[in-house]
Amino acid sequence: MFFIECQDFGPVRKLVAWNSSGVRLEVLPDNGAALNAFYIPTRDGRYLNVIDGCVLESDLEETSSAYKGVFLFPFPNRLQDGKWNWEGKVYSFPVNEPDRNNSLHGLLHNRKFDVVEISATSEMALIHLTCSSSLPDSAFPFHYQIDVEFIVTDNEGLAVKTQVTNLGTSIMPFGFGWHPYFSSGSKLDDLIVSFPDVVALEVDQRMIPTGNKMPYHVFDSPQHFGKTVLDTGFKLNPCDVYRIQILDPAQKLKFSIWQEVGVDGYRYVQIYTHPDRKSLAIEPMTCIANALQTLQDGIQFLEPGSSHRIDWGISFR
């Protein structure tokens, strides 16, 4: 049987779903709908948290600056100079990466999401969150609604279902993504990782894509992560569902991060090694960095009244 409760966590709420076997999910609805923790089974019967989130209330400030676990909209990654043009008018996002004069991760990474529904049964737990624009933002002049469902089961793991709805009267361009950090408790160097069938996106000194793509075969088959350092966007070759697999032999832990790709899904992923080499950001993205400025490379154009929904998740079977 699953259970769900709301706990106070400093200035924010923490929604916790768990069952008697040891599966546990934590979500921070007031902090960009952040995925804060997910405990999954090891092969020797223990349960380990594979998400690097907030353990202490004091971690919230650090998590906010690192964007740990949060939802990214209307663009993930970077926007050069924070500027983009739509129908002849230039709009500006705050520059929150001043060293490179870029805007990072859009508008909602620190926004409060409302709780629509929480439910628990013998087989699953559901947390449904929503966030909508009450007035057009000066950087993004559209009316929209975001719905996120976290669904956890004892057999399949976690599915994160994200839906964007255009509440306005004109076409809305957008991209989105997620920013979870994964950690097993071991150093990244000791993990065995695979992410085949990708091409790397070349970037300039400001981390803006140049348009060049490079073959990348390092992890076509499972390999020790070793001393690899990445802050790299990858385009995924066409498929229905893509999986990145992680094995920690010391912890007897194996899991995969999956994302729906298809024609209009998470066609890209950004992989970033945290400097402490204890966690790895694996970020499903519908578009590449700076796509809102170019209006290409995965940007969606949503008709009024229409919705766009895609899923990603974590599997431990």
C-alpha positions in Angstrom: 0.0 0.0 0.0 1.2 3.5 -0.9 0.8 6.5 1.4 1.3 10.3 0.8 1.7 13.1 3.2 2.6 16.8 3.1 5.4 17.9 5.4 6.8 21.3 6.2 10.3 21.8 4.9 11.5 25.2 5.9 9.7 27.8 3.8 8.3 25.2 1.3 6.2 22.1 1.3 7.5 18.6 0.7 5.2 15.9 -0.6 6.3 12.4 0.3 4.9 9.2 -1.2 6.1 5.8 0.1 5.1 2.2 0.5 6.0 -0.5 3.0 8.6 -2.1 0.8 10.8 1.0 0.8 10.0 2.9 -2.4 9.9 6.6 -1.6 9.3 9.7 -3.6 9.8 13.3 -2.5 8.6 16.4 -4.5 9.0 20.1 -3.7 5.9 21.7 -5.3 6.9 25.3 -4.1 10.4 25.0 -5.6 9.8 24.5 -9.4 8.0 21.2 -8.9 11.4 19.8 -8.0 12.0 16.0 -7.9 13.8 15.9 -4.6 14.4 12.2 -3.8 13.6 8.7 -5.2 14.5 5.6 -3.2 14.8 2.4 -5.3 15.8 -1.2 -4.5 19.3 -2.5 -4.7 20.0 -6.1 -5.5 20.8 -6.9 -1.9 17.5 -5.7 -0.6 18.3 -2.2 0.5 16.7 1.0 -0.8 18.9 3.9 -1.9 18.0 7.5 -2.9 19.3 8.1 -6.5 18.4 11.8 -6.6 20.7 14.5 -5.3 18.2 17.0 -3.8 17.7 18.8 -0.5 18.4 16.8 2.6 18.4 19.8 5.0 16.3 22.9 4.9 19.5 24.9 4.4 20.1 23.0 1.2 17.2 24.9 -0.5 19.3 27.9 -1.3 22.0 25.8 -2.9 19.3 23.8 -4.8 17.8 27.0 -6.1 21.2 28.1 -7.6 21.9 24.7 -9.0 18.4 24.1 -10.4 18.4 20.6 -8.9 15.4 18.6 -10.0 13.3 21.5 -11.3 11.1 22.0 -14.3 12.4 24.3 -17.1 10.1 26.4 -19.2 9.7 28.0 -21.8 13.2 27.0 -22.5 15.8 24.7 -20.9 19.5 25.4 -20.8 20.7 28.8 -22.1 19.3 31.8 -24.1 22.1 34.0 -25.5 21.9 37.5 -24.0 18.5 36.5 -22.6 16.9 37.9 -25.7 14.5 36.4 -28.3 12.3 37.8 -31.1 8.6 37.0 -31.7 6.5 38.6 -34.4 8.9 41.6 -34.7 9.2 42.3 -31.0 12.3 41.6 -28.9 11.7 40.1 -25.4 14.2 39.8 -22.6 14.7 37.2 -19.8 16.8 38.0 -16.8 20.5 37.3 -17.3 21.2 34.8 -14.5 24.5 33.5 -15.9 26.3 36.9 -15.9 29.8 35.4 -16.7 28.5 34.4 -20.1 25.7 37.0 -20.4 23.1 34.3 -20.8 19.7 33.5 -19.3 19.4 30.1 -17.8 16.4 27.7 -17.7 13.4 30.1 -18.2 10.8 31.2 -15.8 9.5 28.4 -13.6 12.5 26.9 -11.9 11.7 28.6 -8.6 7.9 29.0 -9.1 5.3 27.6 -6.8 3.1 24.9 -8.3 -0.4 24.2 -6.9 -1.4 20.7 -5.8 -4.3 19.5 -7.9 -4.5 15.9 -6.6 -2.7 13.4 -4.4 -3.9 9.8 -4.4 -2.5 6.4 -3.2 -3.6 2.8 -3.8 -2.1 -0.5 -3.2 -0.3 -0.3 -6.5 0.7 3.3 -7.1 0.9 6.9 -5.8 0.0 10.0 -7.8 1.0 13.6 -7.3 -0.5 16.1 -9.7 0.8 19.7 -9.7 -0.1 22.6 -11.9 1.1 26.1 -12.6 -0.4 28.7 -14.9 0.4 32.3 -16.1 -2.1 34.7 -14.6 -0.7 37.6 -16.7 1.6 37.5 -19.7 5.2 37.8 -18.5 7.3 40.6 -20.1 9.8 38.0 -21.3 7.2 35.5 -22.5 3.9 37.1 -23.4 1.6 34.1 -23.4 -1.1 32.5 -21.3 -0.3 28.8 -20.5 -0.9 26.1 -18.0 1.7 23.4 -16.9 0.5 20.1 -15.5 2.9 17.7 -14.0 2.1 14.2 -12.7 4.5 12.1 -10.7 3.4 8.5 -10.7 5.3 5.9 -8.7 4.7 2.2 -8.6 6.5 -0.7 -6.9 7.1 -2.5 -10.2 7.9 0.1 -12.8 9.5 2.9 -10.9 8.7 6.6 -11.6 7.0 8.3 -14.5 7.0 12.1 -14.8 4.2 13.2 -17.2 4.4 16.8 -18.3 1.7 18.7 -20.2 1.8 22.2 -21.6 -1.5 23.9 -22.6 -1.8 27.1 -24.6 -4.6 29.1 -22.9 -4.1 32.1 -25.2 -5.5 33.1 -28.6 -2.3 32.9 -30.6 0.4 30.4 -31.4 2.8 29.9 -28.6 6.5 28.9 -29.2 8.2 27.0 -26.4 10.6 24.3 -25.2 10.9 22.6 -21.9 13.0 20.2 -19.9 13.9 18.8 -16.5 17.1 19.1 -14.4 17.5 16.1 -12.1 20.8 15.2 -10.6 21.5 11.5 -10.1 23.7 10.1 -7.3 24.2 6.6 -6.0 26.5 7.4 -3.1 29.6 6.4 -5.0 32.0 8.6 -7.0 31.0 9.0 -10.6 34.4 7.5 -11.6 33.2 4.1 -10.3 29.9 4.0 -12.1 29.2 2.0 -15.3 27.2 4.1 -17.7 25.8 3.6 -21.2 24.1 6.1 -23.5 24.4 4.9 -27.1 23.2 6.4 -30.4 23.8 10.1 -29.8 25.6 12.9 -31.5 27.2 15.7 -29.4 26.3 19.3 -30.0 29.3 21.6 -30.4 29.1 24.9 -28.4 31.2 28.1 -28.2 32.8 29.6 -25.2 29.4 30.9 -24.0 28.0 27.4 -24.2 25.8 28.3 -27.2 25.5 25.7 -29.9 27.5 26.5 -33.1 25.3 24.3 -35.3 28.1 21.6 -35.7 27.4 18.1 -34.5 30.0 15.5 -33.6 29.9 11.7 -33.5 30.0 10.4 -29.9 30.6 6.7 -29.2 32.3 6.7 -25.8 29.3 5.1 -24.0 27.8 3.1 -26.9 28.3 0.1 -24.6 28.5 0.1 -20.8 31.8 1.7 -19.7 33.2 2.9 -16.5 32.6 6.7 -16.3 36.1 7.2 -15.1 37.5 10.7 -15.3 34.9 11.8 -17.9 33.9 15.4 -17.7 30.7 16.5 -19.5 28.6 19.6 -19.8 27.3 18.5 -23.2 24.1 18.5 -25.1 23.3 15.4 -27.2 20.8 14.9 -30.0 19.2 11.4 -29.8 18.8 9.3 -32.9 15.2 8.6 -33.8 13.4 6.2 -31.5 10.3 5.9 -29.4 11.9 5.7 -25.9 15.6 6.4 -25.1 17.3 4.9 -22.1 20.5 5.9 -20.2 21.6 3.1 -17.9 23.6 3.4 -14.7 25.2 0.6 -12.7 26.9 1.0 -9.4 28.6 -2.3 -8.7 29.6 -1.3 -5.1 26.0 -0.5 -4.2 24.6 -3.4 -6.2 22.4 -0.8 -7.8 21.1 -0.6 -11.4 18.6 1.8 -12.9 17.8 3.6 -16.1 16.6 7.1 -17.0 14.1 7.0 -19.9 12.6 9.7 -22.0 9.9 9.6 -24.7 11.5 10.8 -28.0 9.3 10.3 -31.0 8.8 13.3 -33.4 8.0 15.9 -30.8 9.3 14.5 -27.5 12.5 14.8 -25.5 14.8 14.6 -28.6 17.8 16.0 -26.7 19.6 15.4 -23.4 22.1 17.5 -21.5 24.6 15.6 -19.3 26.6 17.5 -16.7 29.2 16.2 -14.2 28.9 18.0 -10.9 32.4 19.3 -9.8 32.3 17.2 -6.7 31.9 14.1 -9.0 29.2 12.7 -6.7 26.3 13.5 -9.0 25.4 13.6 -12.6 22.8 15.9 -14.1 20.8 14.1 -16.9 18.4 16.6 -18.3 15.7 15.5 -20.8 15.0 18.5 -23.2 12.6 19.1 -26.0 15.0 21.5 -27.6 18.7 22.5 -27.6 20.2 25.5 -25.9 19.3 28.9 -27.5 16.5 27.3 -29.5 14.0 30.0 -28.4 16.2 32.6 -30.0 16.6 30.7 -33.3 13.0 29.2 -33.1 14.5 25.9 -34.4 16.0 22.7 -33.1 13.0 21.4 -31.2 11.0 24.5 -30.4 7.3 23.6 -30.5 4.5 25.9 -31.9 1.3 25.2 -30.0 -2.0 26.3 -31.3 -4.5 28.1 -29.1 -6.4 25.6 -26.9 -4.0 22.8 -27.7 -1.8 20.7 -25.3 1.5 19.0 -25.7 2.4 16.1 -23.4 5.4 13.9 -23.1 6.9 11.6 -20.4 10.2 10.7 -18.8 11.1 8.6 -15.8 13.3 6.3 -13.8 13.1 2.5 -14.0 14.6 0.1 -11.6 13.4 -3.2 -13.2 
